[in-house]
Amino acid sequence: MLEGKTVVLAVSGSIAAYKSAGLARRFKKLGADVQVLMTKNATYFINPITFESLTGTKCLIDTFDRNFEFSVEHVALAKRADLVLLAPASANVIGKICAGIADDMLTTTIMACTCPKIIAPAMNHNMYHNPIVQDNLRRLAGYGYEIIAPGHGMLANGDEGDGRMPDEDLLLEASLRQLTVPRDLAGKKVLVTAGPTQEAIDPVRFITNHSTGRMGYAVAAAAMRRGAQVTLVSGPTALRPPYFVETVPVVSAEDMYQAVTERAPESDYIIMTAAVADYRPQEAAQEKIKKGEGPAVLPLVRTKDILAALGQNRRPGQVICGFSMETEELIAHSRDKLARKNVDMIAANSLREEGAGFGVETNRLTLITKEKTEELPLMTKEEAAGIILDRLIGLGEER
């Protein structure tokens, strides 16, 4: 994902410096060229050899290291950098950067970089909320730095409060948002649905399906990385909501209908990956239904058809994609759905094909539009999400 990208991971003097080793490893695993810079104080918390072992590159501390191949390394590195991530960022280093002080390898390199820069503060609660530190962070944000707010929890001194270095997953996602793909959805609003719905039988039982929500969550994250303002309407899943995405939790098909139709008019792209129940119990019992003798009958009624409602009420220029899970006649049934629902594309997959069912990390999709049928090979859901967005953007550009 990050092949050919250079990430400068800047580590300042904070007890949280040990957490940056995990970030270095994950950037490297994604294919990035990772260059670690450390302040002298940071080396008291974690040995530079740790980073050198993880990245395969020399950890830079001294601006005037004569053993390195570049004579003015901070300038040369700044030219190569695609992203700077300062994590952890101490109050001292934040203040120095804000004041334009460049007196070591880390600060001189950051000053010379023109690429996107992310700052992840980590410090004591009172230090973080000191008006001077807050003012410095606001000023840096005004200069174009992205500030990732610290987490809340137990700090190094045992206090409870703000100041924990942001989660590794959050910092990685913030970096990917800057690095992975063109921001061709910048300024666009994307609405995604994901997961199953649950239709109550009584307070204990419900009707649902096997959807895990992975495909929809992958689409939402991919659209966010491409610059979109993303809203994810999600049924109950075990997944962590994507960072930098507005997630709207719902339970039933009616809940999802209300959430989607309320937000649809302002959306440029709508991608309906959710497995919405087609039927619900006619009445949900207020008390647990007791087991009796013989068979039981559960009357069912149709739920509202969300995709059809979107197709009937679409505004000009809006691009809508539905999903279709079939067990037979995949193309015929999906083409019929495309026409009946008045949408632009159906992403169809068969439960019978290995690697394309519920609860797996891969998918094998067939993308169906009025003009063509495109069969995709087996790929990860993240890869499939990227191709879906490519095709939908193409359809939008044809309008």
Secondary structure, DSSP 8 states (H G I E B T S, - for coil): --TT-EEEEEE-SSGGGGGHHHHHHHHHHTT-EEEEEE-TGGGGTS-HHHHHHHHSS--B--TT-TTSS-TTHHHHHHHH-SEEEEEEE-HHHHHHHHHT---SHHHHHHHH--S-EEEEE---HHHHHSHHHHHHHHHHHHTT-EE---EEEE-TTS-EEEEE---HHHHHHHHHHHHSS--TTTT-EEEEEESB--EESSSS-EE--S--SHHHHHHHHHHHHTT-EEEEEE-S-SS---TTSEEEE--SHHHHHHHHHHHGGG-SEEEE--B--SEEESS--SS-----SS-----EEE---HHHHHHHT--TT-EEEEEEEESS-HHHHHHHHHHHHT-SEEEEEETTSTT-STT-SEE--EEE-SS-EEE--SEEHHHHHHHHHHHHHHHHHH-
